[in-house]
Every structure is written in structure tokens, then in C-alpha cells.
């Protein structure tokens, strides 16, 4: 296949991720060779012929590579199966010997050693955090771990890892499965998802930050280059005595917000050093990604991809995932991925992505990872309750991929324990979904959304570790919006300067904390004059300096801190799989400044204005200073803005001009007008005109236009 043919196949074929049994019984999953072969052949029957899987350890020493286990894995998958294809996931983290040879390039946590000899002594001991994340059982008390693996900023690591990757690609391209290997996914860092070591850890855990010897030096050199001189850097950071030798890296305690921070502190209005550290982490992370993509292009000419863009992460800047514009414009990376969101992901909810996947899909191939658990899973926190719930969830993910113009893969993360491919009903469901996906993927269907949910990476880079606001805005607000019964797009602020904005009647800025007046005026000129625009929390307050004048010019409102006001009666909670968790009060409470001409929509119990609206052009601006907007009020506002409400409240709608799916949280019954002839995808019943649709809670109805 040509490069373009491969990319087209990647986009129009459902991939799969499944464990490899390389000839012996798998001790973790108790899967025999025969069981493995049977399940792999079920995947063939389903019609998922692109396989992605983690490669075993192969970079074993300084300039030393052992591909014997790699060959065994690939043999187990591809030998005697010429119609299967492979996209290997290749761990690029260096071996222990490399770390000992290059201690200056090791990621050092906050409480870690300060010289190379101490770092060397800790490598390979219990003080060495080899994973960079925890399994949930060891977080309290926190293990005493002082160092991780390589700093992503290490030039030596990028150079040596590129050399190692060249050897890996050359090995596969000269082997018997060259034509079946259709792309490559380099992976490094936390969980192989290109995230900085320790990223997922809770506030209070000191195993975070990078105080590595060379990392500090590279950060300083980059910052001097950014500002033009050492004196300019000192002024920007307000550190008159700053030098390369005494550069203070942001500590975990500085990043935490649970200890109490005011508004200026949580949005880093007076801490440009933290903002720059987030930017540098993202630059270093993507420098490595781009270098590896370049190797893949030069050695194979095939597509390269990786995990990136996790805006759902509360510390996305620390993780290194803010270089979105580079990601979308680089010639060296062709596809990106993230797992689906784990909040509000069970039957009855609309689902979500950990990244602004629709934005990525505008310019690159996006492959959404569907690692839902079925009713067969032993994981009681994550499993579906029954087969009906399983069907709802998996069909919802198919409709998300198709209507958002994304690719996807199924990831049976529990393997034989959640035995998807050993269950006849599951296999037949997957086959129907694969056939349906192939039928519609890649088609040029018209988008019909009139509601837009917008994120902004620059604003993400201007926040501390602020769990409450992130979960309330990025997770809860989008969920409540999608349950209004309207079709919702999910893009970035940067997209608003490129896409047709006139069709959107209701626009929600998730976190537009950074919004200079000049940028807003460009966006405003593209917005439908009749549109309603919802700003949240402290939108527009950074230009990027702290400016109440800028906030007023952008939003028409001002906010102020009200630390002693009463909390709204509807305190925020969020749903993580089956668990209900309280959102921490780690953000300062705000209220809207009262002014003439406002229509007050929500107040706190003691009378502070939480949400209000004003007229703008022929539409309205709405400002919500706290996270209290729910589906009923949002739906009223959508209706007032003239948005087409396709379903009843508490029913998510995933649709384009030829596909429509209804996924209700509660029992619903409503009339829908089908223009032309449509077919129920499950029952094959044909419908046309006004049809009454009774749908039970957590079930679904999906249709395609004939």
C-alpha cells in the first residue's frame, strides 16, 4: 500500500489492541496458546485487521538491542496470517545501563538527589520510580521514591533513542513482515503516553517535578533564548539574582492548590516561571515526538503516531501536552490517540475524550482508544452492569467516532479476564459495529452541530494543579451540555479563527482565562451576531497579564473573589466510572460584579451573583463564575438562542446529516422528524417523517439515512 492508502485504511478500519501470547501460557491472564489463537481469529472474523500492541523490551543496553522477544511477539500475531496488519507501540525509555551512564539526564523528583553520584546510587533501587505512576494501591502513604527515568529534555536521550528507533525500524523493514507493518507508534514516559513522570499523582504527593541536572540547565537556556537575554528573563520572572546555577524549578507545593490559593495564584498571574515551565515541558516532549517521527519517515516512509493532547489531565502543562499547533502542523507525525474519557462514560452518559479530538481530526488522523469494560469484566468499579449496558456504551463510541470523523481502536485491557472475544454475543456485536463503521467511515457527511464547546491550551498552561475547576469545567460542564438534547461540537480556541463560525448559535468557552481583547475581536467578528456566548469562571482575565479591564472588554462582566460566600446548594460531584467523587474545593470562590442591565440567572444562598447574562450584538453574553450550570438551565438558554433541540432533556444526541444516535440518561419519549428515509441500525426498521421514539434509560436508538 502507498502512504495515502495506509492512512485511508487506518481511518476507515476499526483497529484492535489485544494481548500477545507468544507460545506459552500467559501467567497474568491465564491464556493458553490455543485460547489466544481462537480469540485472535475471532478478531479476524469481526473484521478488525489492524493490530496495535506493546512491544517487549528490546533496548537492553548502551547501543545494544535484542529483538528476539519482539520477533517472537510479531510471529505470534502475523505468522500464517497474511491479512493481518501491525502498528507496533515502541517504548523509547532507555535501559538502566543508559541511565547509569547519563545520571545528569535523569528526571529527579522534588525530594531527590542534587548531584550525579547520588543519582547513580539510587538507580535500580527502591528509590527509583521506574513506572512514573501508581496502581492505586500504593498512594497512601506515598512510597519514598526520589528519581524517575530520563528527562524528556535530554538531548542525549533523544539522540540515542533516535538511533535505537532507527535500528528497530530497520529490523522490521528488513524482516518477513515488512508489508504487514503499516505504521509505528513511539511511546515514552508515564504509561507510554508521552506524559512527564509522576503526572497523574495527587496533590500532596512529592513524587513530581523535574529537578534533573541537565533539565534545569536546558530550561534556563531555553528561557534566556525566549526572552532575549538573562536580564530580560530576570525581569520576566521577577528574580534579580537568577543564574543558571541557582535556577529554582517549580516545586510540587507551588503547583498544589488544595492548600489555599487566591485567583491570581491559581491562574499564575504573577508566576511566569511556572507558565514557562509548562511551555518548556511541552516543547521538550514534542521535540522528542517529532524526532522519533522523523526517524520513522526516513527509515520506512510509513505513518508515525503517538499519544498526545490530554487536556482532561489536570496538569496538562506539566505533562507536556500543550504543543497542539506543532502537533497539527508537523510533517513527521500523522496520527494521534488518547483513551476515551473515564468520567461520565457508562451507559446513559454521553461519553467524552481525554483530548480535543475533533480539533485534532481537522488536520490529522485521530484514533480514539475505546477501553470500556464489558459486563464480563471482574473490575467492579469499571464494568458494565449487563449486556444491554455494554451494547449502549460500545455503540455510543462508534457513533462518537463516526460523527466526529475519527478513527478508533478497541482495547480489551483486561484480556481473558474480560473475555470479549470468547463471548458469542460480544463477537457478533463487534462484527456488526465493524461492518457499520467501514460502511460510513471516511465519508464526507455534513456537520449539523449548532452548539460549540471550546477549549484553550494557553489557558491550560496558565493554571496550577487545580482539580476542582478542571473537573467541573472540562468534565461536568460538557456532560451537562451534551445531555440537553442537541448536537455539540468540541474544538479549540485556535479553530475558531479557521472554521465556519456562523452556524453555531451557542458557544461555550470552557476555560478561556487567557483571551486578549485583540484575539477576542477577531473571534467576535466571525461569530454569528445572534449567538449566545457562555464564559466561565474567570474568562478573559489574562491578556496574558492580569487585567479586569480586559475581562470587561471581552466578556462584558467582571468577577471578584468572595471567599466567605456560601456555596451553591448543588455542590459539585463527578462520576468516575461507577464511583461518585466529591470535587475538591481547591479553587477560590468567585462572584459576578452586579451591574445595571444584567439578567441574573443564578445566585448563591446568601445572594451573590453566580451566573448572569447581558445583550451582545443581537445575541447574549453569559458569565458563570461558579460551576453550577446544569442541563435544565442550559437547555433553556439553548432554546432561547434558537438551537435545534433534537431530543428531550437528559438525552445525548450524536449526529451528522446521515447518522443520528440517541443515548438517554433517563426514560424518554419524543417525536422526531426524519427527513427522507432512514433505517434503525439495530432492528433494520425503515422510518420516515414524524416518528415517536420511546427509549428507556441507558438504552439507545441509532439510525442511518438510506
CORWOBEL-V451328 format. One record per backbone hydrogen bond with DSSP energy under -1.0 kcal/mol. NH is the residue of the N-H (numbers start at 0). CO is the residue of the C=O. If there is no record, write none. Layout:
BEGIN
NH	CO
NH	CO
END
This chain:
BEGIN
5	1
6	2
7	3
8	4
9	5
10	6
11	7
12	8
14	407
15	49
16	409
25	30
29	25
35	31
36	32
37	33
38	34
39	35
40	36
41	37
42	38
43	39
44	40
45	41
46	42
47	42
50	84
51	15
54	88
59	57
59	63
60	63
63	60
65	57
70	66
71	67
72	68
73	69
74	70
75	71
76	72
77	73
78	74
80	77
83	80
84	48
85	179
86	50
88	52
89	184
91	186
98	94
99	95
100	96
101	97
104	101
105	102
106	148
108	145
109	207
111	108
118	114
119	115
120	116
121	117
122	118
124	121
127	124
128	146
129	127
144	142
145	126
146	126
147	106
150	104
153	150
157	153
158	154
159	155
160	156
161	157
162	158
163	159
164	160
165	161
166	162
167	163
168	164
169	165
170	166
171	167
172	168
173	169
174	171
177	174
180	176
181	85
183	302
184	87
186	89
189	194
191	188
192	189
193	187
195	318
197	131
198	195
200	197
204	201
207	205
210	107
213	103
215	211
216	212
217	213
218	214
219	215
220	216
221	217
222	218
223	219
224	220
225	221
226	222
227	223
232	228
233	229
234	230
235	231
236	232
238	233
241	238
254	250
255	251
259	256
265	261
266	262
267	264
268	263
274	270
275	271
276	272
277	273
278	274
279	275
280	276
281	277
282	278
283	279
284	280
285	281
286	282
287	283
288	284
289	285
290	286
291	287
292	288
293	289
294	290
295	291
296	292
297	293
298	294
299	295
300	295
304	183
305	334
307	336
310	308
311	353
312	309
315	312
318	314
319	315
320	315
323	321
326	322
327	323
328	324
329	325
333	303
334	303
335	364
336	305
339	368
340	351
343	574
348	345
350	343
353	338
356	354
359	355
360	356
361	358
362	359
363	359
364	333
366	335
367	406
368	337
369	408
370	368
376	373
379	377
382	378
389	385
390	386
391	387
392	388
393	389
394	390
395	391
396	392
397	393
398	394
399	395
400	396
401	397
402	398
403	399
405	400
406	365
408	367
409	14
410	369
411	16
412	410
414	411
416	413
417	414
419	417
422	419
426	422
427	423
428	424
429	425
430	426
431	427
432	428
433	429
434	430
435	431
436	432
437	433
438	434
439	435
440	436
442	439
444	442
451	505
452	488
453	507
454	490
459	455
460	456
461	458
462	459
463	265
464	254
465	463
469	465
470	466
471	467
472	468
473	469
475	470
476	471
478	474
479	475
480	476
481	477
482	478
483	480
488	450
490	452
492	454
495	492
496	493
497	494
498	494
503	500
504	449
505	449
506	531
507	451
508	533
509	453
514	541
519	515
520	516
521	517
522	518
523	519
524	520
525	522
526	522
530	527
531	504
532	619
533	506
534	621
536	623
538	535
539	511
540	537
541	512
542	544
546	540
550	546
551	547
552	548
553	549
554	550
555	551
559	590
561	588
564	561
570	568
573	580
575	578
576	341
577	380
578	575
580	573
582	571
585	583
590	559
591	608
592	557
597	594
598	612
600	610
601	610
603	607
606	603
609	601
610	601
611	622
612	598
613	620
615	618
617	528
618	615
620	613
621	532
622	611
623	534
624	609
633	629
634	630
635	631
636	632
637	633
638	634
639	635
640	636
641	638
642	637
645	484
646	484
649	482
651	662
653	660
655	658
656	445
659	702
660	653
661	700
662	651
664	649
667	694
669	692
671	690
673	688
677	686
678	703
679	684
680	701
683	679
686	677
688	673
690	671
692	669
694	667
697	663
698	695
700	661
702	659
703	678
704	657
705	676
END
